[in-house]
Amino acid sequence: MIKKLTSTAVATLTILTMMNTGAAFADSKDANEKEPVALVNVEKLNIRSGPSTSYDIIGSFEKEDSVDLISIKDGWYKIKLEDGKKAWTNGQYITLDGEVTVDKLNVRKGPSTSYASLGKLSQGATVQIVGTDSATGWYKIKYRTGYGYVSNKYIKLS
């Protein structure tokens, strides 16, 4: 006797079938792995359908809203919205925490090794990222009473 399956049962079977056959989505993450959370640092921040101002505005955030960060491309942050959809926002208006991954990391006055060092950070130190330099791959961070720059190669987003 065949019973009528509920929509929940059908959805569960579909998911199990996808997992069993190896079907997966490129942006999917391990269930235990979370996207880094960032905070909006301006009064209003536009959300766009792609990584530049030429893409349509599809919504906005307000100051102190949290943002689930997926990736960074040329200073633009790919984010995950509450409904699970992906969108983009300008990284210079987002504050994000990171952790130093090397023994000693120079904090510099500008986004390259040609700038003078302001000081050093030790491995495990937490930094607050307030911007990215898309051309150089350096993060602008809060440092002491001002700002400094560190190479993104040595920062793990948290």
Buried (B, 14 or more C-beta within 10 A) or exposed (E): EEEEEEEEEEEEEEEEEEEEEEEEEEEEEEEEEEBBEBBBBEEEBBBBBBBEEEBEEBEEBEEEEEBBBBBBBEBBBBBBBEEEEEBBBBBBBBBBBBBBEEEEBBBBBBBBEEBEEBEEBEEEBEBBBBBBBBEBBBBBBEBEEEBBBBBBEBBEBE
